[in-house]
Amino acid sequence: MEFKVVREKVRKISRQLSIENQNHIARDYGSNPKQFWNRVNKVRRCKNNISILEVDGKELVEDKDKAEAFAGYFSSVYIKDDPFVDGDGQFNSWAHSEEMVELTIDHAVVLNKLKSLVICKSAGPDGLHPRVLRETAGSISSQLCYIFRDSLDSGVVVEDWRFGHVIPLHKKGRRTIVSNYRPISLTSVCCKILESIIKDHVMKHLLKIGFFTYRQYGFLPGVSTALQLLSFMDEVTKAYDLRQEVDIIYTDLEKAFDKISRNRLLFKLKRYGIHPKILTWIKNYLVNRHFAVRVSDKLSDSTRVTSGVPQGSVLGPLLFIIYINDLQDVCNNVYLFADDAKIFRNLRCPKDSDTLQEDINHVMEWFEKWHMSVNISKCCLLRIGGNSESVDYMLRDSGGQTYNIPVVDSITDLGVIVDSHLNFKKHILAKTKKAGMLLGIIARNFKHLSEEAFVCLYKSLVRSQLEYAVQVWSPYRMGLIAEIERIQRRATKLVRSCKNLSYVDRLKKLKLPSLAYRRIRADMIMTYKITRGYFLNFNCPALMPCPDQRTRGHSRKLVTGINHRDCRKQFFSNRVVRYWNNLPEEVVDAPDLAAFKALMDDFFSQQKYEI
């Protein structure tokens, strides 16, 4: 009898601890997603280890052999770098009157960088974990500041800072194939702090002088994939509404970061006016780099890196977009997001097809000149409003061989599925399916969530899937609107205290707005940013201000254009007008974004809108 009582007490305590653990993981998902997925994979009995690799018809079982195989594959993409001379004088005239000021590393800056370290990140090869550095920030900031100053002044980059551990991460396909893995580099956290300081200084200068092309949206502050897609689709829907065909060529750069010519990169940095001290440091930072692949607890032999900018570093993305920035000089009709480039043209007459082919040729010549390889098998053509007289386009490789660019009906562009009819039905169905799968993972692995924990997990995992770049693909057909809202209806039923309530009451209890309202809110926030000049240096959707200011309402009213097709009538530029014009003066004139959000939510709640 006593045994049964004790057993029941143990079970009760165990169950309570399990519930507390589930809620803790859910609440901390935003700051530590690793913890969540570790639990899910443990319950699902998923193995993340690399059991067997197949290389040249042999099966590799030992971790050391696997590490060497990965090292051989990852290093095979490097190119042989050669000295570079600007034979055509393209960069001789590129100069700005304003020189880059010398970087002075301040103790306060180093301290702030240490305090802002993300503790769930992994340590580098030196074993210094971000958690240790952050918690000892007050004690070590002065010493680190001295080391950083000495490194920058002398140009010396210590060997440990030029060495990285590479972790193979499975992408897709069979796990036994080496090429189905991407390299994730772990480098010194201390070096990343200095990189961050240098990056901030260089970025501030380049933004000040307006260096970056207005069609580059990758790795730049204040812009995103959503803004790029919104700007691009604004141009495309305009042309489609005028019954013009739009041909879009999507290119794929092969191992773009790994194949950058360092000599060519340093040449560009010098011509672009990067301060000599920083230029010397970057040069020594790039040369004599090595890596070792880690599989379980085994390391491959050290392998030299002969080209590219280091992946997993802080400076790498900035150096890449500097390197690719002048692509705009050879082709104006190109949109960039880091290494993703799409070339497009509105076809108003047959000659426009020839012009687009010339643009493609110029881009391919630029890639060849700057030692960047195009994966021709992954390039494709999307035709918006195509007709029977459409022509084929050709790609020419470095050997002079030509290939037809295949035509596709749809393509995933920066995470959004774009089809030839611009109705985004495929994207919406794909996202609701993904959100449903994630909701199922939550339901199966977290059965005792509190309301607070559920909301945290739902917002981070599920709702984010349904709202990514929503300004681009926001649905207007009732069936698709209901399909999206159905996910949230299903989600709110997972909370035990809400099961017997209506959907509206469940939302009130969990303090969740409807997804329909969330989409309107996202539209209004983007409209506020555009009208208030948040994106001055970038291409933005055209919003037409009302010419007659004598109308009722506020002074920032917008008007719609004359449109014919639904994809244009319901696009962001026209869709936002009704809601924006109904906002009161004090809302649209809010001094900052935070104030605008608060005033807008208050206004819609007073209007008894379904929030």
Summary of the structure (lengths in Angstrom):
residues: 611
radius of gyration: 27.1
end to end distance: 55.1
largest distance: 93.2
contacts: 1765
relative contact order: 0.10
helix: 50%
strand: 13%
